[in-house]
């Protein structure tokens, strides 16, 4: 599995990377500290520099471009295999407003920090069952 971690917290990114690595399913990680950096990485996927990620773990509250802005921009992008990418929100916000907004944007999975290995495992099994 290829994962794009999008979070402005280096500590949370490190924790998320370790949790996901412990599942033994991750082939490659890419990291971005905000939505704008993540879009640049996706441009590299579009250009064939990297393989398309299977999962984007996305924080909501980031500088430069937040998670909501990223989702809205991502949904307008056009590149091969985009439809197979799953976005999972991993944020410190437990706000009902944020949860509803994410749902309205078509994102099914919303986790609060710190990342829970069983919750991630359940989502991955649900999303990527053969």
PAZATOR-222133 format. One record per residue (C-alpha): residue in three letters; x negated, y, z. Coordinates in steps of 0.02 Angstrom, whole numbers, plus 32768, in hexadecimal, padded with zeros to 4 digits. Layout:
% PAZATOR-222133
SITE  aa    u    v    w
SITE Ala    X    Y    Z
...
END
This chain:
% PAZATOR-222133
SITE  aa    u    v    w
SITE Unk 8000 8000 8000
SITE Unk 7FC7 80B1 7FDA
SITE Unk 7FF3 8138 8058
SITE Unk 7FF0 81F6 804E
SITE Unk 7FE9 8243 80FD
SITE Unk 8024 82F8 8100
SITE Unk 800C 834A 81A9
SITE Unk 7FB0 83E4 81E7
SITE Unk 7F7C 838B 8288
SITE Unk 7EDA 832D 8273
SITE Unk 7EFC 82CB 8312
SITE Unk 7FA9 8293 82D7
SITE Unk 7F60 8265 822D
SITE Unk 7EDB 81FB 8282
SITE Unk 7F5D 81A6 82F1
SITE Unk 7FD0 8185 825D
SITE Unk 7F40 813F 81F7
SITE Unk 7F11 80C8 8284
SITE Unk 7FC4 808F 82A1
SITE Unk 7FDD 806D 81E8
SITE Unk 7F34 8017 81D8
SITE Unk 7F62 7FA3 8268
SITE Unk 7FF0 7F5F 81FB
SITE Unk 7F6F 7F1E 8180
SITE Unk 7FD3 7F59 80EA
SITE Unk 7F79 7FF8 80B8
SITE Unk 7F03 7FF8 8024
SITE Unk 7EDE 80B2 8019
SITE Unk 7F00 8153 807B
SITE Unk 7F02 8203 8037
SITE Unk 7F19 8297 80AD
SITE Unk 7F5B 8346 809C
SITE Unk 7F70 83CB 8122
SITE Unk 8009 841D 80D4
SITE Unk 8086 8408 8047
SITE Unk 8021 846E 7FCB
SITE Unk 7F89 83FD 7FE0
SITE Unk 7FF9 8365 7FCE
SITE Unk 803C 83A8 7F29
SITE Unk 7F89 83BC 7EEA
SITE Unk 7F69 8306 7F15
SITE Unk 8009 82D4 7EBA
SITE Unk 7FC9 8334 7E22
SITE Unk 7F32 82C1 7E27
SITE Unk 7FA9 822C 7E29
SITE Unk 8002 8275 7D92
SITE Unk 7F5B 8288 7D39
SITE Unk 7F2D 81D3 7D5D
SITE Unk 7E9F 81FD 7DD4
SITE Unk 7EF2 8197 7E5F
SITE Unk 7F7E 8119 7E6B
SITE Unk 8029 8158 7E9F
SITE Unk 8045 8146 7F5B
SITE Unk 80C6 80CC 7F9B
SITE Unk 80EB 8136 8034
SITE Unk 80DA 81ED 8062
SITE Unk 80D8 820A 811E
SITE Unk 810E 82BF 812D
SITE Unk 810C 8338 81BD
SITE Unk 818F 83C2 81B6
SITE Unk 813A 8451 8212
SITE Unk 809B 8482 81B6
SITE Unk 804C 8525 817B
SITE Unk 8042 855A 80C3
SITE Unk 80CC 84E3 8088
SITE Unk 8139 8487 8106
SITE Unk 8187 83DC 80F1
SITE Unk 822E 841F 80B5
SITE Unk 81DC 8487 802D
SITE Unk 8173 83F1 7FFB
SITE Unk 820D 8380 7FEA
SITE Unk 8269 8401 7F81
SITE Unk 81D2 8416 7F0E
SITE Unk 81AF 835A 7F08
SITE Unk 8262 8339 7ECF
SITE Unk 8246 83AA 7E38
SITE Unk 81A4 8354 7E03
SITE Unk 81A1 82DF 7D6F
SITE Unk 8120 8256 7D66
SITE Unk 811D 8199 7D4B
SITE Unk 8156 812A 7DDB
SITE Unk 818A 81BD 7E48
SITE Unk 822C 8164 7E74
SITE Unk 81CF 80DA 7ED0
SITE Unk 817E 8152 7F4C
SITE Unk 81D0 8151 7FF8
SITE Unk 81C5 81EC 8065
SITE Unk 81C8 81CE 8120
SITE Unk 81D5 8264 8192
SITE Unk 8162 825C 8229
SITE Unk 8177 82F9 8290
SITE Unk 817B 833C 8340
SITE Unk 8226 838A 831E
SITE Unk 82BC 832E 8364
SITE Unk 8330 83BA 832B
SITE Unk 83DA 8381 82EA
SITE Unk 83D0 840F 826A
SITE Unk 832B 83CD 8226
SITE Unk 836E 831B 8220
SITE Unk 840A 8352 81C4
SITE Unk 83A6 83BB 8149
SITE Unk 8330 832A 8124
SITE Unk 83C5 82B8 8108
SITE Unk 8415 8338 8094
SITE Unk 8373 8337 8030
SITE Unk 8386 827B 8018
SITE Unk 8300 823F 8092
SITE Unk 8338 81A3 80F0
SITE Unk 82B1 8190 8174
SITE Unk 828E 820A 8201
SITE Unk 8214 81DD 828A
SITE Unk 81D8 8248 831B
SITE Unk 8123 824E 8352
SITE Unk 80C6 81F0 838D
SITE Unk 80D9 816E 8304
SITE Unk 8120 80CC 8345
SITE Unk 80D7 8030 82F3
SITE Unk 8178 7FCB 8300
SITE Unk 81E0 8056 82B1
SITE Unk 8166 8068 8220
SITE Unk 815D 7FAC 8209
SITE Unk 821A 7FA2 8204
SITE Unk 8225 802D 8181
SITE Unk 819F 7FE0 8115
SITE Unk 81F1 7F35 811B
SITE Unk 829A 7F84 80F3
SITE Unk 8259 7FED 8062
SITE Unk 81DF 7F74 8013
SITE Unk 8236 7ECC 8023
SITE Unk 8223 7E68 7F84
END
